[in-house]
Amino acid sequence: MRVSSRPKHVGRSGRAGPVVAVLAAVGLALLVLPLLGLLLRAPWAELPGLLASEAVLQALGLSLGTAAVSTVLCLTFGIPIAVLLSHSVHWGVVPRRLLRAAITIPLVLPPVVGGIALLLLLGRRGIVGQWLAEIGITIPFTTGAVVIAQTFVAMPFLVFAVEGALRSADRRSELAAATLGATPGQTFRLVTLPLVAPGIAAGAVLCFTRALGEFGATITFAGSFPGVTRTLPIASYLAMNSDPDTAIALALVLLAVSLVVLLGLRDRWLPGVVK
């Protein structure tokens, strides 16, 4: 008796079955139709004037600058965490799971809760913030607070992207370098990093776009001060109550920047992508 290895949801022609196709179509509609609604309701005639306003340009410059800085911080601290995580297979089950849980928490935690946690840690009466306040350092409700909030929510994207690249990389080059007398630091810098460069690039792109769209932790920990902490998502949210056209214009800017980053940088840095 011959047993077919074809999955049940795949027809004889190799195509997905009708149920899978319908469910996929509904899911795709949930992803695409809201964005289509945004495009259809956009005030295209007034858009140039809205985007040229000082408030929009201010929020855009602040968002791009803080997202870039937070991406650099994610690269600086996230790559070592990814290396540590990739070597955790040699640890016990409990330490490995605890490490992975600690990295994953910002992904599943409501952003507002993350902002509250940052405030309790770094606020003027926070666990660490109270000591910083004694030497004249105040972090909450500053541009630095925006960067910290963005880094908190974006770093896991980099860590998991780089960890996946490390696990799938061919380690024979590292062994060869060690055999030739290279130190661990030289091997990591000259062999490992080039091997996982596509994963680093992918993680950096995800970090930047996630930081650019960060709202909950930022408004809780940094507040909303024009030119200081009012990023594009916050400005869009505030404008929705008083000036919906401006809110839509800001949303379009976020959408456009995200698409440019994902499509432009991904095609340039990641191999195997059809251009």
Secondary structure as UniProt FT lines:
FT   TURN            8..9
FT   TURN            12..13
FT   HELIX           18..41
FT   TURN            44..46
FT   HELIX           47..51
FT   HELIX           54..86
FT   HELIX           88..90
FT   HELIX           93..108
FT   HELIX           111..122
FT   TURN            124..125
FT   TURN            127..128
FT   HELIX           129..134
FT   TURN            135..136
FT   TURN            140..141
FT   HELIX           143..168
FT   HELIX           172..179
FT   TURN            180..181
FT   HELIX           184..187
FT   HELIX           188..192
FT   HELIX           193..195
FT   HELIX           197..212
FT   HELIX           216..221
FT   TURN            226..229
FT   HELIX           232..242
FT   HELIX           244..260
FT   HELIX           261..265
FT   HELIX           266..269
FT   TURN            271..272
//
